């Protein structure tokens, strides 16, 4: 299964020269878009699907006002959601702040909400 190339780089959503955009371009250039990149349970996702999901998630984050330099708090467990949120944040030039979702008490309760912190 391959993903359309258009989903890898939606116009205006990625910061120039960032790692997420570089990885998506490299997967496309090397013909990996149809190769498996991630396994979870009994399902596998290709490089094209993972980068396509990240590009769409970056569009959503941008729509919620996330900009380069903003902090995005990532709390999902190790999963496709985590990979997608991390790559989406990087694509925008935002800073991914990684937090263990099993922290006791949840660390996110004590963090101040600021205009530059978005929780995912």
MMTF fields as JSON, N, C-alpha, C and O atoms, coordinates in Angstrom:
{
  "mmtfVersion": "1.0.0",
  "mmtfProducer": "UNKNOWN",
  "numBonds": 479,
  "numAtoms": 480,
  "numGroups": 120,
  "numChains": 1,
  "numModels": 1,
  "chainsPerModel": [1],
  "groupsPerChain": [120],
  "chainIdList": ["A"],
  "bondAtomList": [4, 2, 8, 6, 12, 10, 16, 14, 20, 18, 24, 22, 28, 26, 32, 30, 36, 34, 40, 38, 44, 42, 48, 46, 52, 50, 56, 54, 60, 58, 64, 62, 68, 66, 72, 70, 76, 74, 80, 78, 84, 82, 88, 86, 92, 90, 96, 94, 100, 98, 104, 102, 108, 106, 112, 110, 116, 114, 120, 118, 124, 122, 128, 126, 132, 130, 136, 134, 140, 138, 144, 142, 148, 146, 152, 150, 156, 154, 160, 158, 164, 162, 168, 166, 172, 170, 176, 174, 180, 178, 184, 182, 188, 186, 192, 190, 196, 194, 200, 198, 204, 202, 208, 206, 212, 210, 216, 214, 220, 218, 224, 222, 228, 226, 232, 230, 236, 234, 240, 238, 244, 242, 248, 246, 252, 250, 256, 254, 260, 258, 264, 262, 268, 266, 272, 270, 276, 274, 280, 278, 284, 282, 288, 286, 292, 290, 296, 294, 300, 298, 304, 302, 308, 306, 312, 310, 316, 314, 320, 318, 324, 322, 328, 326, 332, 330, 336, 334, 340, 338, 344, 342, 348, 346, 352, 350, 356, 354, 360, 358, 364, 362, 368, 366, 372, 370, 376, 374, 380, 378, 384, 382, 388, 386, 392, 390, 396, 394, 400, 398, 404, 402, 408, 406, 412, 410, 416, 414, 420, 418, 424, 422, 428, 426, 432, 430, 436, 434, 440, 438, 444, 442, 448, 446, 452, 450, 456, 454, 460, 458, 464, 462, 468, 466, 472, 470, 476, 474],
  "bondOrderList": [1, 1, 1, 1, 1, 1, 1, 1, 1, 1, 1, 1, 1, 1, 1, 1, 1, 1, 1, 1, 1, 1, 1, 1, 1, 1, 1, 1, 1, 1, 1, 1, 1, 1, 1, 1, 1, 1, 1, 1, 1, 1, 1, 1, 1, 1, 1, 1, 1, 1, 1, 1, 1, 1, 1, 1, 1, 1, 1, 1, 1, 1, 1, 1, 1, 1, 1, 1, 1, 1, 1, 1, 1, 1, 1, 1, 1, 1, 1, 1, 1, 1, 1, 1, 1, 1, 1, 1, 1, 1, 1, 1, 1, 1, 1, 1, 1, 1, 1, 1, 1, 1, 1, 1, 1, 1, 1, 1, 1, 1, 1, 1, 1, 1, 1, 1, 1, 1, 1],
  "groupList": [{"groupName": "UNK", "atomNameList": ["N", "CA", "C", "O"], "elementList": ["N", "C", "C", "O"], "formalChargeList": [0, 0, 0, 0], "bondAtomList": [1, 0, 2, 1, 3, 2], "bondOrderList": [1, 1, 2], "singleLetterCode": "X", "chemCompType": "L-PEPTIDE LINKING"}],
  "groupTypeList": [0, 0, 0, 0, 0, 0, 0, 0, 0, 0, 0, 0, 0, 0, 0, 0, 0, 0, 0, 0, 0, 0, 0, 0, 0, 0, 0, 0, 0, 0, 0, 0, 0, 0, 0, 0, 0, 0, 0, 0, 0, 0, 0, 0, 0, 0, 0, 0, 0, 0, 0, 0, 0, 0, 0, 0, 0, 0, 0, 0, 0, 0, 0, 0, 0, 0, 0, 0, 0, 0, 0, 0, 0, 0, 0, 0, 0, 0, 0, 0, 0, 0, 0, 0, 0, 0, 0, 0, 0, 0, 0, 0, 0, 0, 0, 0, 0, 0, 0, 0, 0, 0, 0, 0, 0, 0, 0, 0, 0, 0, 0, 0, 0, 0, 0, 0, 0, 0, 0, 0],
  "groupIdList": [1, 2, 3, 4, 5, 6, 7, 8, 9, 10, 11, 12, 13, 14, 15, 16, 17, 18, 19, 20, 21, 22, 23, 24, 25, 26, 27, 28, 29, 30, 31, 32, 33, 34, 35, 36, 37, 38, 39, 40, 41, 42, 43, 44, 45, 46, 47, 48, 49, 50, 51, 52, 53, 54, 55, 56, 57, 58, 59, 60, 61, 62, 63, 64, 65, 66, 67, 68, 69, 70, 71, 72, 73, 74, 75, 76, 77, 78, 79, 80, 81, 82, 83, 84, 85, 86, 87, 88, 89, 90, 91, 92, 93, 94, 95, 96, 97, 98, 99, 100, 101, 102, 103, 104, 105, 106, 107, 108, 109, 110, 111, 112, 113, 114, 115, 116, 117, 118, 119, 120],
  "secStructList": [7, 7, 7, 7, 4, 4, 4, 6, 1, 7, 6, 6, 7, 1, 7, 6, 6, 7, 2, 2, 2, 2, 2, 2, 2, 2, 2, 2, 2, 6, 6, 7, 6, 6, 1, 3, 3, 3, 3, 3, 6, 6, 3, 3, 3, 3, 2, 2, 2, 2, 2, 2, 2, 2, 2, 2, 2, 2, 2, 2, 2, 2, 2, 6, 6, 7, 7, 6, 6, 7, 3, 3, 3, 3, 7, 7, 7, 1, 1, 2, 2, 2, 2, 2, 2, 2, 2, 2, 2, 2, 2, 2, 6, 7, 3, 3, 3, 3, 7, 7, 6, 6, 7, 1, 1, 7, 4, 4, 4, 4, 1, 7, 7, 7, 6, 6, 3, 3, 3, 7],
  "xCoordList": [0.839, 0.0, 0.892, 1.838, 0.619, 1.382, 0.448, -0.751, 1.009, 0.244, 0.535, 1.644, -0.44, -0.19, 0.9, 0.973, 1.738, 2.829, 2.333, 3.019, 1.172, 0.669, 0.474, 0.553, 0.222, -0.001, 1.296, 1.256, 2.446, 3.706, 4.128, 4.787, 3.786, 4.23, 3.132, 3.198, 2.115, 1.07, 1.638, 2.499, 1.168, 1.702, 1.599, 0.546, 2.711, 2.712, 2.672, 2.481, 2.843, 2.73, 4.057, 4.105, 5.13, 6.382, 7.374, 7.417, 8.17, 9.25, 10.356, 10.604, 11.026, 12.069, 13.259, 13.683, 13.784, 14.993, 14.871, 15.859, 13.704, 13.587, 13.673, 13.54, 13.893, 14.112, 12.908, 13.083, 11.703, 10.515, 10.343, 10.066, 10.504, 10.393, 11.51, 11.291, 12.716, 13.849, 13.57, 13.832, 13.045, 12.757, 11.692, 11.811, 10.655, 9.603, 10.171, 9.874, 10.983, 11.594, 12.543, 12.592, 13.289, 14.223, 13.476, 13.884, 12.39, 11.59, 11.055, 11.046, 10.614, 10.091, 11.204, 11.035, 12.332, 13.462, 14.006, 14.392, 14.041, 14.586, 13.552, 13.868, 12.344, 11.305, 10.774, 10.312, 10.837, 10.397, 8.942, 8.444, 8.253, 6.896, 5.967, 4.993, 6.246, 5.427, 5.978, 5.367, 7.129, 7.746, 7.251, 6.908, 7.217, 6.769, 7.734, 8.951, 7.159, 7.95, 7.618, 8.456, 6.401, 5.961, 4.986, 4.092, 5.173, 4.264, 3.616, 4.269, 2.329, 1.631, 0.54, -0.357, 0.622, -0.344, -0.222, 0.868, -1.345, -1.364, -1.39, -1.682, -1.093, -1.17, 0.211, 1.003, 0.489, 1.725, 1.375, 0.369, 2.219, 2.063, 3.321, 4.432, 3.141, 4.275, 4.857, 4.247, 6.046, 6.661, 5.719, 5.542, 5.124, 4.205, 3.012, 2.594, 2.461, 1.311, 1.706, 0.988, 2.837, 3.285, 3.533, 3.081, 4.246, 4.526, 3.268, 3.128, 2.359, 1.077, 0.257, -0.329, 0.219, -0.481, 0.157, -0.541, 1.473, 2.181, 1.908, 1.741, 1.863, 1.579, 0.172, -0.039, -0.79, -2.163, -2.262, -2.955, -1.564, -1.574, -0.909, -1.348, 0.134, 0.783, -0.189, -0.195, -1.0, -2.003, -2.998, -3.392, -3.407, -4.334, -3.674, -4.277, -2.442, -1.739, -1.582, -1.794, -1.211, -1.067, -2.403, -2.448, -3.483, -4.817, -5.194, -6.031, -4.571, -4.787, -3.762, -3.681, -2.98, -2.075, -0.651, 0.125, -0.276, 1.102, 2.015, 1.766, 3.079, 4.025, 5.449, 5.672, 6.414, 7.816, 8.23, 7.944, 8.904, 9.369, 8.396, 8.796, 7.114, 6.139, 6.478, 7.082, 6.093, 6.296, 5.024, 3.928, 5.175, 4.043, 4.31, 5.264, 3.464, 3.612, 3.03, 1.837, 3.887, 3.451, 3.344, 4.336, 2.136, 1.919, 1.385, 1.153, 1.175, 0.673, 1.694, 2.896, 1.215, 2.164, 2.87, 2.461, 3.931, 4.631, 3.623, 3.058, 3.41, 2.379, 2.51, 3.349, 1.677, 1.632, 1.22, 1.692, 0.35, -0.071, 1.126, 1.236, 2.029, 3.214, 4.112, 4.545, 4.388, 5.248, 4.636, 5.337, 3.335, 2.641, 2.738, 3.059, 2.465, 2.504, 3.928, 4.116, 4.923, 6.313, 6.715, 7.257, 6.448, 6.809, 6.014, 6.544, 4.75, 3.931, 4.509, 4.596, 4.901, 5.505, 6.795, 7.021, 7.631, 8.907, 8.692, 9.416, 7.706, 7.407, 7.099, 7.421, 6.466, 6.112, 7.249, 7.163, 8.316, 9.393, 9.099, 9.773, 8.091, 7.764, 8.693, 9.32, 8.772, 9.622, 8.751, 7.835, 9.031, 8.286, 8.818, 10.008, 7.944, 8.297, 7.744, 6.529, 8.643, 8.252, 8.022, 8.883, 6.842, 6.474, 5.965, 5.19, 6.392, 5.901, 4.422, 4.079, 3.537, 2.107, 1.724, 0.621, 2.614, 2.327, 2.893, 2.9, 3.363, 3.894, 2.826, 1.655, 3.247, 2.338, 2.867, 4.032, 2.135, 0.9, 1.211, 2.35, 0.205, 0.489, 1.195, 0.685, 2.357, 3.201, 2.522, 2.814, 1.624, 0.992, 0.086, -0.184, -0.393, -1.265, -0.529, -1.124, 0.758, 1.526, 2.147, 2.729, 2.041, 2.658, 1.715, 0.518, 2.258, 1.4, 1.002, 1.791, -0.186, -0.648, -0.201, -0.529, 0.529, 1.018, 0.607, 0.248, 0.655, 0.29, 1.221, 0.862, 2.413, 3.328, 3.384, 4.287, 2.427, 2.389, 1.078, -0.002, 1.189, 0.019, 0.121, 1.171, -0.933, -0.912, -1.538, -2.601, -0.843, -1.353, -1.501, -1.918],
  "yCoordList": [-1.159, 0.0, 1.233, 1.305, 2.178, 3.421, 4.584, 4.505, 5.664, 6.873, 7.869, 7.89, 8.695, 9.708, 10.66, 10.993, 11.095, 11.996, 13.298, 13.888, 13.755, 15.027, 15.039, 16.103, 13.888, 13.875, 13.999, 14.255, 13.828, 13.882, 15.307, 15.522, 16.258, 17.634, 18.633, 19.302, 18.754, 19.726, 21.138, 21.452, 21.968, 23.32, 24.119, 24.177, 24.732, 25.689, 25.132, 25.905, 23.814, 23.3, 22.975, 22.837, 22.846, 22.47, 23.623, 24.48, 23.606, 24.581, 24.155, 22.958, 25.093, 24.727, 24.047, 24.445, 23.026, 22.381, 21.588, 21.456, 21.054, 20.309, 18.801, 18.324, 18.064, 16.631, 15.876, 14.979, 16.215, 15.484, 15.616, 14.63, 16.824, 17.022, 16.279, 15.694, 16.305, 15.6, 14.092, 13.461, 13.516, 12.082, 11.711, 10.686, 12.532, 12.267, 12.341, 11.491, 13.355, 13.498, 12.341, 11.844, 11.916, 10.806, 9.502, 8.738, 9.252, 8.051, 8.066, 7.042, 9.226, 9.347, 9.156, 8.423, 9.81, 9.74, 8.319, 7.903, 7.582, 6.228, 5.15, 3.961, 5.565, 4.605, 3.787, 2.661, 4.35, 3.629, 3.882, 3.281, 4.735, 5.102, 3.902, 3.958, 2.825, 1.622, 0.58, -0.473, 0.856, -0.091, 0.125, 1.241, -0.949, -0.874, -0.044, -0.223, 0.876, 1.737, 1.506, 1.747, 1.04, 0.946, -0.21, -0.4, -0.979, -2.073, -1.764, -1.286, -2.044, -1.921, -2.973, -2.969, -3.869, -4.955, -5.79, -6.231, -6.0, -6.796, -5.925, -6.42, -4.649, -3.705, -3.129, -2.928, -2.869, -2.218, -0.981, -0.951, 0.032, 1.26, 1.494, 1.247, 1.97, 2.251, 3.622, 4.424, 3.87, 5.195, 6.26, 7.314, 5.987, 6.954, 7.243, 8.392, 6.19, 6.381, 7.166, 8.077, 6.819, 7.507, 8.986, 9.849, 9.277, 10.683, 11.417, 12.615, 10.711, 11.319, 11.683, 12.763, 10.773, 11.066, 12.254, 13.13, 12.277, 13.381, 14.709, 15.734, 14.696, 15.929, 16.425, 17.624, 15.51, 15.908, 16.404, 17.382, 15.725, 16.162, 17.537, 18.351, 17.799, 19.114, 20.196, 21.3, 19.885, 20.839, 21.152, 22.305, 20.12, 20.321, 21.162, 22.108, 20.819, 21.595, 23.054, 23.968, 23.266, 24.634, 25.37, 26.56, 24.658, 25.252, 25.658, 26.537, 25.011, 25.358, 26.36, 26.631, 26.91, 27.993, 27.597, 28.449, 26.329, 25.921, 26.472, 26.298, 27.145, 27.793, 27.346, 26.747, 27.627, 27.293, 27.854, 29.007, 27.023, 27.424, 27.158, 27.145, 26.942, 26.606, 25.238, 24.408, 25.001, 23.699, 22.873, 23.365, 21.623, 20.702, 19.55, 18.792, 19.426, 18.393, 17.089, 17.006, 16.066, 14.769, 13.771, 13.466, 13.257, 12.294, 10.947, 10.085, 10.708, 9.382, 8.3, 8.565, 7.071, 5.966, 5.667, 6.158, 4.861, 4.476, 3.856, 2.796, 4.522, 4.091, 4.891, 5.785, 4.556, 5.335, 6.777, 7.706, 6.968, 8.326, 9.146, 10.327, 8.525, 9.228, 9.623, 10.771, 8.666, 8.932, 10.041, 10.949, 9.958, 10.961, 12.339, 13.314, 12.431, 13.717, 14.292, 15.496, 13.43, 13.886, 14.443, 15.545, 13.678, 14.136, 15.378, 16.257, 15.454, 16.629, 17.871, 18.932, 17.738, 18.871, 19.307, 20.495, 18.335, 18.645, 19.289, 20.211, 18.811, 19.348, 20.838, 21.597, 21.248, 22.656, 23.487, 24.714, 22.823, 23.542, 23.791, 24.59, 23.104, 23.21, 22.293, 21.393, 22.527, 21.726, 20.672, 21.008, 19.409, 18.319, 18.116, 17.861, 18.228, 17.998, 16.622, 16.428, 15.665, 14.28, 14.002, 14.276, 13.451, 13.16, 11.732, 11.298, 11.007, 9.657, 9.733, 10.363, 9.109, 9.197, 8.468, 8.66, 7.641, 6.892, 7.566, 6.962, 8.794, 9.517, 9.634, 9.869, 9.467, 9.588, 10.66, 10.557, 11.669, 12.084, 12.617, 12.978, 12.664, 13.149, 14.505, 15.483, 14.527, 15.719, 16.911, 18.064, 16.625, 17.712, 18.568, 19.715, 18.051, 18.842, 20.022, 21.07, 19.853, 20.902, 21.899, 22.89, 21.668, 22.567, 23.727, 23.529, 24.925, 26.076, 26.043, 25.66, 26.433, 26.542, 27.908, 28.94, 27.904, 29.144, 29.162, 28.123, 30.316, 30.374, 29.526, 29.193, 29.177, 28.422, 26.948, 26.238, 26.47, 25.054, 24.441, 24.876, 23.442, 22.741, 21.29, 20.671, 20.738, 19.337, 18.416, 18.702, 17.293, 16.317, 14.996, 14.011],
  "zCoordList": [0.0, 0.0, 0.0, 0.785, -0.842, -0.877, -0.635, -0.903, -0.127, 0.117, -0.987, -1.522, -1.337, -2.356, -1.892, -0.709, -2.807, -2.472, -1.87, -1.035, -2.27, -1.792, -0.28, 0.332, 0.338, 1.776, 2.556, 3.759, 1.912, 2.634, 2.96, 3.978, 2.16, 2.372, 2.052, 1.02, 2.916, 2.627, 2.651, 3.473, 1.771, 1.608, 2.894, 3.529, 3.261, 4.345, 5.75, 6.689, 5.955, 7.315, 7.965, 9.187, 7.217, 7.863, 7.907, 7.024, 8.975, 9.095, 8.144, 8.0, 7.493, 6.537, 7.213, 8.298, 6.56, 7.025, 8.305, 9.028, 8.618, 9.865, 9.643, 8.516, 10.712, 10.649, 10.084, 9.259, 10.507, 10.041, 8.534, 7.85, 8.017, 6.569, 5.847, 4.786, 6.43, 5.836, 5.771, 4.748, 6.848, 6.865, 5.837, 5.165, 5.71, 4.725, 3.308, 2.469, 3.051, 1.72, 1.426, 0.301, 2.429, 2.239, 1.939, 1.064, 2.658, 2.398, 0.973, 0.289, 0.541, -0.824, -1.852, -2.827, -1.634, -2.565, -2.696, -3.788, -1.607, -1.627, -1.942, -1.953, -2.192, -2.554, -1.386, -1.571, -0.185, 1.005, 1.365, 2.316, 0.651, 1.061, 1.188, 1.939, 0.473, 0.575, 1.524, 1.709, 2.131, 3.066, 4.489, 4.878, 5.253, 6.639, 7.471, 7.409, 8.259, 9.134, 10.606, 11.475, 10.892, 12.282, 12.433, 11.609, 13.5, 13.842, 15.187, 16.115, 15.27, 16.553, 16.571, 15.728, 17.532, 17.565, 16.303, 15.939, 15.643, 14.416, 13.166, 12.078, 13.305, 12.188, 11.917, 12.837, 10.656, 10.236, 9.419, 8.709, 9.531, 8.762, 7.951, 8.421, 6.732, 5.855, 6.179, 6.887, 5.647, 5.794, 5.244, 5.855, 4.105, 3.505, 4.395, 4.533, 5.0, 5.892, 7.144, 7.556, 7.746, 8.957, 8.674, 9.427, 7.596, 7.275, 6.824, 7.066, 6.176, 5.805, 7.038, 7.104, 8.019, 9.274, 9.985, 10.495, 10.014, 10.674, 9.975, 10.635, 8.654, 7.91, 8.214, 8.4, 8.265, 8.591, 10.035, 10.313, 10.953, 12.354, 12.497, 13.309, 11.725, 11.75, 11.295, 11.84, 10.31, 9.845, 10.957, 11.136, 11.708, 12.825, 13.921, 14.426, 14.286, 15.31, 14.878, 15.675, 13.623, 13.106, 13.179, 13.489, 12.894, 12.986, 14.405, 14.613, 15.368, 16.78, 17.276, 18.474, 16.36, 16.703, 17.048, 17.481, 16.872, 17.168, 16.087, 14.894, 16.525, 15.627, 15.962, 17.014, 15.083, 15.383, 16.743, 17.068, 17.526, 18.84, 19.969, 21.133, 19.65, 20.689, 21.261, 20.58, 22.508, 23.139, 23.024, 23.292, 22.624, 22.515, 23.475, 23.299, 24.489, 25.504, 24.968, 24.675, 24.842, 24.309, 25.442, 26.105, 25.668, 26.738, 26.272, 27.12, 24.972, 24.594, 24.926, 24.954, 25.181, 25.371, 24.05, 22.997, 24.109, 22.881, 21.921, 22.192, 20.815, 19.882, 18.595, 18.482, 17.64, 16.409, 16.715, 16.06, 17.698, 18.079, 18.547, 18.217, 19.316, 19.8, 18.631, 18.534, 17.743, 16.579, 15.722, 15.275, 15.502, 14.689, 15.33, 14.651, 16.631, 17.325, 17.349, 17.178, 17.559, 17.571, 16.205, 16.115, 15.142, 13.801, 13.396, 12.718, 13.808, 13.492, 14.163, 13.545, 15.419, 16.143, 15.464, 15.235, 15.149, 14.493, 13.136, 12.762, 12.402, 11.074, 11.144, 10.229, 12.252, 12.426, 13.017, 13.061, 13.471, 14.13, 15.601, 16.25, 16.123, 17.543, 18.336, 17.776, 19.623, 20.501, 21.175, 21.925, 20.911, 21.541, 22.951, 23.139, 23.938, 25.339, 25.687, 25.737, 25.927, 26.13, 27.606, 28.441, 27.925, 29.305, 29.384, 28.531, 30.395, 30.628, 30.997, 31.997, 30.22, 30.51, 31.796, 32.308, 32.317, 33.541, 34.786, 35.859, 34.666, 35.823, 36.896, 36.6, 38.16, 39.299, 40.215, 40.599, 40.6, 39.944, 38.553, 38.259, 37.711, 36.349, 36.385, 36.931, 35.797, 35.818, 35.146, 35.465, 34.225, 33.473, 34.345, 33.99, 35.475, 36.353, 36.966, 37.215, 37.209, 37.877, 36.906, 37.345, 35.618, 34.653, 34.356, 34.147, 34.342, 34.01, 32.541, 31.677, 32.283, 30.895, 30.377, 30.962, 29.303, 28.712, 27.248, 26.693, 26.626, 25.211, 24.324, 23.194, 24.832, 24.001, 24.37, 23.928, 25.179, 25.55, 25.097, 25.497, 24.271, 23.757, 24.214, 24.043, 24.783, 25.256, 24.211, 23.662, 23.95, 22.992, 23.702, 23.093]
}
